[in-house]
Amino acid sequence: MNDLSQQKIDASCRVPLLALFGGAALWLVVGLALSIIASLTFHAPQMFACCSLLTYGHAQAAANDAILYGFCIPAALGVMLWIFARLSQAELVLPLVPVVAAHIWHVGVLVGIVAILIGDSTGFAWLEFPRSSSVLLFAAFLLIAVSAVATFGQRKERELYPSHWFLLAALLWFPWIYSTANLLIASGHPVRGVTQAVIGWWFADNLVFVWLALVGLGVAFYFLPKLAGKPLQSNHFALFAFWTLILFGTWCGIPQGAPVPAWLPALSTVASSLLIVPLIAIAVIVVKTVCGADVHCKGGPFCYIKFGSAAFLLSGLMLIASACPHFSRIVQFTWFGPAQEQLQILGFFAIIICGAVYELLPRIMDFELPFPKFVRFQHWCFMLGIVLLAGSLAIGGIEQGLKNYDLATTLPFLRASTTGLLFLLLGSLLFAANIFVMTLKWKLALIKSVIAAVTAPLEVSEVKP
C-alpha cells in the first residue's frame, strides 16, 4: 500500500475519530475527578456531607461508568475503526455514521451520569445507567459497528489477522451482553430472586474482563509488531489464546460466598483456574514479539502497550487468585476486588488505548502532536498512579481480610490509592490537552482554508476575438 493510499485512508477516519476521542478524553478526566471525590469521603467524611450528589455511592458509581462507558468504549471504537480501515486497505465506509453515533454516545453517557448522581440508578454494578441512557448507547454502538463491519467487508486481502479475530468478536460481544443484561435485570419487567445477582455478576465479568481483554489484546497485537519491527509471534498461539479466553473467561465472576446453588461458584472457580492457559499463551506472544526488538523505549506508544500487556497478565493472575476458595475467604469482601478491576480498566486497557491514540493521531491529522513531551510524562504518571492505586488497594485488601475486615487498617492504603488517582488525573489532563489542542489546530486550519477559498479572486479567462 503506497503513501497516497494510506493518507486517503487516514483522512477518511479523521472526523469520526476526533468525535470519539475528544469526548472520551473529557470523560476520562471527569471519571477520575469523581473517583478522587469518592475516595476523599474515607479521609474526610464531612467534606461532602451537605451534597447528596457526591456521596460515595453516587460518586463512585458515576466515576466507574464515566471511565468505562465514557472513555474506554468510545476510544476503543475509534481505534478499532482505524485498524479495520488500515487492515482492509480501504477508506472508512459510511464515515458520517460514526460521527453521528459518537455524539449520540456521549449524550447517552451524560444522561446516565446525571441520573446516577441524582439517585436514578438501576443499582447493578457496571449497569447503573437508566433505560433512556442504555437505549442511546446501544443504538450508537450498533451504528459504529455497521461502519466497522462494512469497512471490514471492503478488505483487499481475504486472510484475517489476529487483530481481526479479537476486534470482530468484541463488536458482537458487547451488543449481546449489554442487551441481555438490560432486558433481564434493568427493564420494566426484570427477572426475580437470585437470578438477578447471577446475571449481574455474569455481565460485569464479561464486560470488565472479557470485552476489555478482546479489544485491548486486539489493539496490542496490531501495534506491537508494527512498533517492534517484527512479525507477531505466533499466529497459532494467538488463535489458541483467543478461543480459550472466550471459553473460560465467560464463566468467571461469581463469588465463593454467593447465596446461589453451590455448583455456580464451583464452576466459576474451575473456569477462573483455567484462565491460566490463555494467560500463558498471551505472555509467550508478547515476550517473543518484544524481545529482540530494536526499539528504544522512552515513554512512547511502545512503552504504553508493553506496560498494558504486563498489567493484563497481572490482572488475570489476581482474578485467578481471588477465585481460589482459601484465598477468596480472606479477600472477597475487601479492596482486593476493586484493585483487580482498576488494574484491568486503567492499568491494562486505558494505557494501551492511550498508546494507540498517540501512535495513530499524528497519522490521521497529518501533523505532529502539539505537546510531544506530554506523552512521556503521561506514561510515567499513569505507571506511578496504577502502582499506587491498584497496588495499595490489593495489599490493603489482604491486610483487611487478615485482620477480620477492620476498616481502620486500610486507611494508609486508601491514602496511597488517592495519591495514585491524582497522578492518573494529571496524566489524563495531559492526554486531553494533546487531543483538544490538536483538534483546535485542525479546525483553525480548516477555517483558514475556507476563508482563503472564499476570498480568492476569480480567474477571468481572456476571450480571443
Summary of the structure (lengths in Angstrom):
residues: 465
radius of gyration: 22.9
end to end distance: 50.1
largest distance: 102.8
contacts: 1667
relative contact order: 0.09
helix: 78%
strand: 0%
